[in-house]
Amino acid sequence: MSSFLEILKCNKKCVKNISKYLQLLSEINVEKDRQELKYLLSKLLSSSDNLVHNSRQIPLELGVEFIDSESIYDYTENLIIESSGVKVDYIKENWLALRLPAIPPKRGKTYSQYLILPLEYALQKFFQGHPFQDERKMVLIYRFVYSNAVPRKSYRDYDNLEVKKITDVLVSHTTISDHPTRLNNYYCSAQGEGTHTEVFLVPEEEFPSWLNWEKSISKEGVLV
């Protein structure tokens, strides 16, 4: 029980820190105090990550083996997927589509784990019932969607480590090699109602059709 109490103590501290950083963020001039803004955001994200990570350990520490007829392991995976906002589905019959949270600035050595772990779980779960069997050459599309509140100078560079890690996970589950003879890459940005990331896997010969279809995507984006 001591571990459980330690987790609660740590979580209380995280909640207190989150409240403090949110208050400080509301008080600074975000245009002028850029260094302070970066510092407070990094601390806020770190405390939030710790809170979520610790909370997921509580059922295990309490010996809860079954919740709603699911094992705690399955329950934890489902909770991670649901809380992450990661969604996976086929659209237009055979185009694989993913909706991911926005990719924020990096946060040290483990900055992408908040995204990679739920993506891994979501793909494992999805492909159990919907195996990927298209052996044609593919185009992997990254569509970065930003709300109107995000200034254009803050748009992410396309060449970043997070994209590479997401590609590696996706390729491992679709058995599509990322060799140029098997996979091409395309990146684009768009404005929408909320900031998030969309990923598509489309057969190369159907890529022109995707470009035309992309113009019709609603402001909410795909897989809402």
Secondary structure, 3 states (H helix, E strand, C coil): CHHHHHHHHHHHHHHHHHHHHHHHHHHCCCCCCHHHHHHHHHHHHHHHHHHHHHHHHHHHHCCCCEECCEEHHHHHHHHHHHHHCCEEEEECCCEEEEEEECCCCCCCCCCCHHHHHHHHHHHHHHHHHCCCCCCCCEEEEEEEEEECCCCHHHCCCCCCHHHHHHHHHHHHHHCCCCCCCCEEEEEEEEEECCCEEEEEEEEHHHHHHHHHHHCCCCCCCCCC
